[in-house]
Amino acid sequence: MKSVTRSLRVLEAVAQHQPVTVGELTKIFGLPKSTVQRTLVTLNEAGWLRANRRDTTRWEIGARVLAVRPAALQGSSLFAAAREPMMRLRDTLNETIHLSVPDALHGMVVVDRVDCDHAVRTFHTIGDISPLHATATGHAVLAHLAKREIDEVAAGTLQGYGEETITDPVELRAELRRVRDRGYAVNHNQYIPGVCAIAAPVLDGDGVPLAAVAVSLPDSRFEPDRLPELGRLVTGTAADITTRHLG
């Protein structure tokens, strides 16, 4: 049990100080460097920790933590505030609605979903992680981040997932300006072929994006002429969630 306790404390320290080096953790705990390194490797193999993408000598929280985090969020005020507006939007459109939160600049994590009753529908597993640059929820959040954060994402590798994925930094910045101007983001086969989405940000009192709510639908039901209507409904839902959360 002593090793389990140590592992949990290392995990908590990484979460608090990430991205953090072995040397920094050694100073925090006063443990031998080899012991800390062994613990980090074990947590990495289990998916709880990962090496930072820019500096692999530094450690940060991994995907497994992100996958279990949604269960904890279900008791949060954001989750509670979003549920009813999401169900109302689903009832209006009869399409899948999901709520995602940003994992810093690593991606968007699905934390809630309300399904439609179509036989053919999109499906997003709770805990799924998707890239910021290739999704509607990611664009909705990115568009409201500070310039330095947008620059950091644009300076990284913008992986292509299909012909529609934006992989050019200049094009990405231009699209984010359009998202800010109209209030919602559109994903038309940019990430998963045949899947489209319209998303709007849930903002805090200072305009910082806390999450994004999206309507997701198969490409076969995507009608470009309906974008203004869908955008209005999604932005209205996001605004309702914001009001409920802050109120």
N, C-alpha and C positions, 0 to 999 in steps of 0.2 A: 504493500500500500504506500510505502514511502516513495517509491519511484513514480507511482500514479500521482501522488500529491505534488511531487516535483514537476512532473510533466504539465499538470494543470496550472501551476504557478508560472512556468515558463510560457505557456500559451497565453495566460493573462498579461504577462509582461510584454510579450510581442504585440498583443492587441493594443496595449497602452502606448508603447514607444515605437511602433512600426513606422518605417522600415528600420530594423535594428540589427547590429552586428553581434557576432559571438562574443567579442571582447566587451561590448557594452553590457550584455546580459551577464557575463562573468563577474563584472564589477557590481551589478545589481544584487546578485545572489551570493557572491563570495565563494563560488564553486569552482572546481578545476575546469579549465577550458575544455578538456576532453569530455567531461561529464555533460556540459552544456551542449557541445556539438553533437554528442550521441543522442541527447534528448531531442534536439532540433531535427536530426535526420529521421528519427522514429516518427515524430509528428508529421514530418513531410511525407513519409511513405504512407502514412494513414490518411493523408489529404487535409490535415488540419492546418498545416503551414506550407508556405511556398517561398521560393527565392524571388526577390524583387526583380522585375523585368529589366530595369535599368542598371541595377547594381546587384549582381548575384551573390555578393558577400553579405547582403542584408536580407533579413527575413520579415515576412508579413503573414497575415491571416490568409488561410487557403480556402478552397472552394467548399470543403465539407462544412466549415463553420457557416458559410453563406447559405448552404442548403438547409441547415437546421434553424437558422435565424428566423425564417418566416413564421415558424411555430410560436416563437417568443413574441413576434410582432403582433400576433393575433389578439393579444391583450392590450395593445397600445392604443392610444387615442387616435392615431392616424388610421389604423385598421378599422376601428369602430366608426370613425367619421366617414370612411369610404364605402362601407358595405351597402347601405341603403341607396345612395346615389348610383352605385354601380348596378344594383339590381334594377333600378328604375330605367337606366339607360339600356340594359339588356332587354327589358320588357318593351321598350320603345322600338328597338331596332331588330330584336331577335338575332343578335350576333354575340359572339363571345366577348366579354369585357375582362380586362385584367389590369391589375395594379402592380407596378414595379418600382423598386427603390434603387438608387445608385449605390454601387460599391466603390466609393471614391471615384477614381477615373478608370477602374478596371472593367466595368460593365454594369448592366442593369439586372437586378434579381427579381424574379416574379414572386410576389408575396401573397397575392390573392387572385382568384379567378371566379367569374360567374358565367356559366355555360348557357348557350342557347339550345333550342330543341331541334335544329336542323340535323338531318341524317349526315350531311357532309358539313363539317365545321372544323375550325382550327382548334388546336389543343396545346396548352402551355403548362407544363408540370410546375407545381409550386417549388421554388428553389432553383429553377432554370436560370442560367446566366447567359446574357446575350451582349454583343458588343455595342458600345455607344455609337460608333460611326455608321452602323449599318441597320439601325432599327428606328422606328418612329418614337418609341419611348426614350431611346438614347438621344435622339435629336431634340426632343422636347426638353430634356434636362440640359443637354449641352448648350442649347441656345440661350439659356439663362445663367450660365456660369460666367465667372470672371474671364477676361481676355487671356490672362496667363494660363488658365486651366484649359481653355480652348486651344491655345497654342501648344500646350503639352500633348494633348491628344492628337492634334494635327501633325506634330513633329514625329509621332510614333509610326509604327507600321499599320497602315490602313488596309487590312486584309480584304481581299475580294472574295465574295461568296457567290457571285454570279455577275452577269453582264450589267445589272442595274446598280450594283454596289458602288458607292462613292469612295474612290481610293485616292483621289487627288486632293491635297490639302486646300488649294485655292477654291475648288468646287465645293468642298465641305463647308468652308467658311461662308461662301455665298448662299448655300442652302440653309445654314443656320440663321443668316440674316432674314431669309424669307420666312423661316419658322417664327422668328420673333415678331415680324411684321404682321403675319396673319393670325398668330396665336396658337397654331397647331402644326404638327409634323405629319408627313405622309410617307409610308414605306410601301412601295409597290414592287414586290419581288426582290428587294435589296438584300435580304438576309436568307430567308427560306423560300425557294422557288414555289410559286403558287399560293403564297401567303401574303396578305396585305394588311396594313393597319393604319389607323389615324389616332394620334395621341396628343395630349395636352398636359402641361406641367401642373403639379400641385405645389404652390409656393408658400413660403412662410411669410411672416409679417414684413420681412426685409426684402422680399422678392427672391429669396434663395430657393431653388427647387428641392423639395423634399422627396418627391415621387413623380410618377407620371401615370395617368390613366389612359387606357387605349381600347378602341374597338378593333377586334381582329376578325378577318373574314377571308374566305378563299378568293383567289383571283377571279374565279368564275362568277362571283357575286359583286365584284368591285365595279362600280359605275362612276367614272370620272365626273360626270355631270352632277353627282350627288355630293361631291366633296364639300362645297360650302355648307350644305345642310348637316353633313356628318361632323364637319369641323365645329360648327356652332353647337351641336349637341354635346360633343366631347369636351369642348372648352367650358361649356356651362356646367357639366358634371364636375370637372376639375375645380371650377370656382366654388361649387357647392361643397365639395370635400374640404377645400381650404377654409371656407367660412365655418364649417362644422368643427374642423380641427382646432382652429384658432379661438373659436368661441367657447 
